[in-house]
């Protein structure tokens, strides 16, 4: 493809350069506005500079991807409220037979859950479980945190809803959910096993002691229900707000509910800048203290066999206590029914996706069904959706489309294309190296947007089956590339930041500690997976 006029090339490159700098370094000193604002700024500059017209900018926004993102965020929020991740925490600790068994279990649970509920979500809610299991059993946390982050990335490669770049690939390639899953499931399963094997070999001495401590801990002992936090999605990571039900949320002071009033947005930006924050910890601790005090009062009465008030008051109080137990029983049944509805709707969504129905509308339908079944004001749930992430994607779509208009990506691809054809092993190797490098330099979603159509077009000239395989290779390599370094994936940053925020444990996952494991593991897992990708 011929390059655009020089002015268009220069101005488009400047706009894209601003997007890249702010996406990789959101707190750059000369413009510390963050990723979302940086994405919008770059998109606006593309229009102002005349690289892309306003109509072309609007057309570049991919609504199906945004709909799928929104729907999966809402469903994930309801699943977390229904206690799904508490059950996952129970699976991590239930009858564990020692350190090596626990590490393998973390790899498997995080991989499967990430394929169904996105890798970022699973890392947000499972990091606390892993850290507390490690503390209670005097285990070194580093191998278990690496197992969580790396396996979540690998597991998320198996489905279109596992991570944002797969959403983009599924929307652009029109590959069905079932075909996507079948094509990458063998690579994912073997990749998780290989990753676990590398972890075991790398940390064998730390995981081998004279007498392994049995990590047989209930999820309630690992992390109290009050300490389970709900997530808010963001482009680089996820911030936290303490989980409330609808009544509790409405009772909270409006200034606390509004992140912009109490520093919530500031915490999100601080988290993106990879520094700690205690705003949410203070809120979580105050809620936990309040709930713990009330639960201790109830527990004390239960242990005595009668409510404390019954010993001092008369029969009328006893009848009130009996009525209170009845109300509690009804509330408990309602909660169980509600949880069952959440799980059934989620299973229905997955079945619809497997049947090949429209992924975006399936996710939106499931989200709306859960909102209606909740039969409450949906504002608390909708506030957990990161609209900043949706805006970030809008700006990124426009920016990448404008950069494509300059002709630079096509010119570079024309140089690489003869050496990157997937009908031979050397071509797959070259293509994989390019994807690995770009995913760690420019992030995986922009890499997919820049390379996707070009890689698919090159493979389509060979055969339709090779085109599908090219999309699957792109999904696999761009996702596993996140394990190369700490900065390669949002899931890695989430695990690192969560570990740093749990100050009582005094642990942080360093860049070089991750790189020492991630470099070799990424190359091996990527190579093994490439041999197992199949077309069906």
HELIX and SHEET records of a PDB file:
HELIX    1   1 UNK A    6  UNK A   24  1                                  19    
HELIX    2   2 UNK A   29  UNK A   31  5                                   3    
HELIX    3   3 UNK A   34  UNK A   48  1                                  15    
HELIX    4   4 UNK A   54  UNK A   60  1                                   7    
HELIX    5   5 UNK A   63  UNK A   81  1                                  19    
HELIX    6   6 UNK A   84  UNK A   93  1                                  10    
HELIX    7   7 UNK A   99  UNK A  117  1                                  19    
HELIX    8   8 UNK A  119  UNK A  136  1                                  18    
HELIX    9   9 UNK A  141  UNK A  156  1                                  16    
HELIX   10  10 UNK A  164  UNK A  173  1                                  10    
HELIX   11  11 UNK A  177  UNK A  202  1                                  26    
HELIX   12  12 UNK A  204  UNK A  207  1                                   4    
HELIX   13  13 UNK A  219  UNK A  222  1                                   4    
HELIX   14  14 UNK A  225  UNK A  227  5                                   3    
HELIX   15  15 UNK A  246  UNK A  251  1                                   6    
HELIX   16  16 UNK A  254  UNK A  257  1                                   4    
HELIX   17  17 UNK A  259  UNK A  262  1                                   4    
HELIX   18  18 UNK A  264  UNK A  272  1                                   9    
HELIX   19  19 UNK A  279  UNK A  304  1                                  26    
HELIX   20  20 UNK A  308  UNK A  311  5                                   4    
HELIX   21  21 UNK A  315  UNK A  354  1                                  40    
HELIX   22  22 UNK A  359  UNK A  374  1                                  16    
HELIX   23  23 UNK A  379  UNK A  382  1                                   4    
HELIX   24  24 UNK A  387  UNK A  405  1                                  19    
HELIX   25  25 UNK A  408  UNK A  417  1                                  10    
HELIX   26  26 UNK A  425  UNK A  441  1                                  17    
HELIX   27  27 UNK A  444  UNK A  460  1                                  17    
HELIX   28  28 UNK A  464  UNK A  480  1                                  17    
HELIX   29  29 UNK A  481  UNK A  483  5                                   3    
HELIX   30  30 UNK A  486  UNK A  488  5                                   3    
HELIX   31  31 UNK A  490  UNK A  501  1                                  12    
HELIX   32  32 UNK A  503  UNK A  505  5                                   3    
HELIX   33  33 UNK A  511  UNK A  530  1                                  20    
SHEET    1   A 2 UNK A 229  UNK A 232  0                                        
SHEET    2   A 2 UNK A 239  UNK A 242 -1                                        
END                                                                             
